[in-house]
Amino acid sequence: MTLIADRVAFITGGANGIGLGIARSLARAGARLALVDLDAEALDRARAELGAIFTAVLDVRDRDAYARVADAAEAELGPVSILVNNAGVAGGAPTEKLTYELWDWGMGINLDGVINGVQTFLPRIAARDAGGHIVNTASGAGLVAGPGNTLYCTAKFAVVGMSEALYLELAPRKIGVTVLCPGPVATGIIDRTRSSQPKVTRAMSSEQRGKAFAQNEVMRNYLANGTPPDAVGDMVRDAIANDRLYVHTDRLAFDKIRERAQAQIDAMPAAV
Ligand SMILES: NC(=O)c1ccc[n+]([C@@H]2O[C@H](COP(=O)([O-])OP(=O)(O)OC[C@H]3O[C@@H](n4cnc5c(N)ncnc54)[C@H](O)[C@@H]3O)[C@@H](O)[C@H]2O)c1
């Protein structure tokens, strides 16, 4: 059981979508909030809605800035004991069209951003020896792969692996770990990603460009019918309170997760 009331929660990507949903839910449970994000206007809106919270513009890839913002948040609110590594982007390209710039951008935000959060805050939380909780937002795409999603899956599978290892390591220290593996959630991630993704892929044919555009439209509609972000926030709050490792927002990946587990088992040498 992790207490939430009166604890300080630091949420990356907290100004929009799932991060804001988590912020709202933790605020209702009595947490004090530090929200960081690249989107300054959305941070202003969150502050207007949620009242006396700490906010800062932070790119989670920037390690020095991360440490400075962590210091500032703790100076204002007190020690952070709930860390929510949630900032992320969708995007990517067919694998043979990916450039190093795109790899660095996607892995930088979706994986290094999580690593930077853990590197910044875990030593502080552990040194205080008063427990705490780390939430990492991965994805259903961190549990089962889909075609055309190599960059995203590479980062999100790593976030799941990291979270499972942390969960085992930190349990004796009373630091809980939750990995959020959402299915579709109704946020603006597709458009936000489109405006921030570097415009560099290896030259695509007009047919490939058309396919990518159509896929974006399909994804936008798919997410629009997904779980509301505030409902996801409540699921995360309950997982923190009850020290649960996994959060799934729906059952859409059920068959694929079972098929993957079965494929692993089937690939093992026969029992002797
Ligand atoms: N929406 C979905 O269907 C879905 C499904 C599975 C996983 N996820 C994951 O959930 C997380 C949140 O996504 P969302 O749907 O709420 O998206 P969103 O775009 O609504 O919110 C993401 C927030 O992260 C911020 N951000 C992006 N890059 C950043 C950076 N470098 N530094 C700091 N902040 C940055 C954005 O400004 C935005 O406010 C992401 O990690 C995403 O991969 C989303």
The ligand as an SDF file (V2000), in Angstrom:
LIG
                    3D

 44 48  0  0  0  0  0  0  0  0999 V2000
   -2.5400    7.7120  -26.3700 N   0  0  0  0  0  0  0  0  0  0  0  0
   -2.3590    6.3920  -26.5170 C   0  0  0  0  0  0  0  0  0  0  0  0
   -3.1810    5.7000  -27.1320 O   0  0  0  0  0  0  0  0  0  0  0  0
   -1.1520    5.7180  -25.9130 C   0  0  0  0  0  0  0  0  0  0  0  0
   -1.0980    4.3120  -25.9780 C   0  0  0  0  0  0  0  0  0  0  0  0
    0.0020    3.6680  -25.4310 C   0  0  0  0  0  0  0  0  0  0  0  0
    1.0120    4.3950  -24.8160 C   0  0  0  0  0  0  0  0  0  0  0  0
    0.9330    5.7620  -24.7650 N   0  0  0  0  0  0  0  0  0  0  0  0
    2.0210    6.4700  -24.0960 C   0  0  0  0  0  0  0  0  0  0  0  0
    1.4800    7.3150  -23.1060 O   0  0  0  0  0  0  0  0  0  0  0  0
    2.3580    8.4270  -22.8780 C   0  0  0  0  0  0  0  0  0  0  0  0
    1.5600    9.7100  -22.9260 C   0  0  0  0  0  0  0  0  0  0  0  0
    0.9870    9.8070  -24.2150 O   0  0  0  0  0  0  0  0  0  0  0  0
   -0.3330   10.6360  -24.5130 P   0  0  0  0  0  0  0  0  0  0  0  0
   -1.1600    9.8100  -25.4100 O   0  0  0  0  0  0  0  0  0  0  0  0
   -0.8930   11.1880  -23.2830 O   0  0  0  0  0  0  0  0  0  0  0  0
    0.2900   11.7730  -25.4370 O   0  0  0  0  0  0  0  0  0  0  0  0
    0.1210   13.3770  -25.3790 P   0  0  0  0  0  0  0  0  0  0  0  0
    0.7920   13.8930  -26.5880 O   0  0  0  0  0  0  0  0  0  0  0  0
   -1.2930   13.7170  -25.1230 O   0  0  0  0  0  0  0  0  0  0  0  0
    0.9750   13.7370  -24.0770 O   0  0  0  0  0  0  0  0  0  0  0  0
    2.3720   13.5340  -24.0670 C   0  0  0  0  0  0  0  0  0  0  0  0
    3.0030   14.7330  -23.4120 C   0  0  0  0  0  0  0  0  0  0  0  0
    4.4310   14.5370  -23.4050 O   0  0  0  0  0  0  0  0  0  0  0  0
    5.0240   15.7680  -23.7650 C   0  0  0  0  0  0  0  0  0  0  0  0
    6.3610   15.5340  -24.3190 N   0  0  0  0  0  0  0  0  0  0  0  0
    6.6750   15.0450  -25.5430 C   0  0  0  0  0  0  0  0  0  0  0  0
    8.0130   15.0190  -25.6900 N   0  0  0  0  0  0  0  0  0  0  0  0
    8.5380   15.4870  -24.5220 C   0  0  0  0  0  0  0  0  0  0  0  0
    9.8610   15.7030  -24.0760 C   0  0  0  0  0  0  0  0  0  0  0  0
   10.9180   15.4540  -24.8590 N   0  0  0  0  0  0  0  0  0  0  0  0
   10.0550   16.1870  -22.8330 N   0  0  0  0  0  0  0  0  0  0  0  0
    8.9880   16.4810  -22.0310 C   0  0  0  0  0  0  0  0  0  0  0  0
    7.7080   16.3230  -22.4140 N   0  0  0  0  0  0  0  0  0  0  0  0
    7.4920   15.8280  -23.6550 C   0  0  0  0  0  0  0  0  0  0  0  0
    4.0730   16.3960  -24.7750 C   0  0  0  0  0  0  0  0  0  0  0  0
    4.2790   17.7950  -24.8690 O   0  0  0  0  0  0  0  0  0  0  0  0
    2.7350   16.0270  -24.1770 C   0  0  0  0  0  0  0  0  0  0  0  0
    2.2720   17.0140  -23.2730 O   0  0  0  0  0  0  0  0  0  0  0  0
    3.4520    8.3140  -23.9360 C   0  0  0  0  0  0  0  0  0  0  0  0
    4.6020    7.7340  -23.3520 O   0  0  0  0  0  0  0  0  0  0  0  0
    2.8440    7.3810  -24.9720 C   0  0  0  0  0  0  0  0  0  0  0  0
    3.8290    6.6720  -25.6840 O   0  0  0  0  0  0  0  0  0  0  0  0
   -0.1170    6.4490  -25.2930 C   0  0  0  0  0  0  0  0  0  0  0  0
  1  2  1  0
  2  3  2  0
  2  4  1  0
  4  5  1  0
  4 44  2  0
  5  6  2  0
  6  7  1  0
  7  8  2  0
  8  9  1  0
  8 44  1  0
  9 10  1  0
  9 42  1  0
 10 11  1  0
 11 12  1  0
 11 40  1  0
 12 13  1  0
 13 14  1  0
 14 15  2  0
 14 16  1  0
 14 17  1  0
 17 18  1  0
 18 19  2  0
 18 20  1  0
 18 21  1  0
 21 22  1  0
 22 23  1  0
 23 24  1  0
 23 38  1  0
 24 25  1  0
 25 26  1  0
 25 36  1  0
 26 27  1  0
 26 35  1  0
 27 28  2  0
 28 29  1  0
 29 30  1  0
 29 35  2  0
 30 31  1  0
 30 32  2  0
 32 33  1  0
 33 34  2  0
 34 35  1  0
 36 37  1  0
 36 38  1  0
 38 39  1  0
 40 41  1  0
 40 42  1  0
 42 43  1  0
M  CHG  2   8   1  16  -1
M  END
$$$$
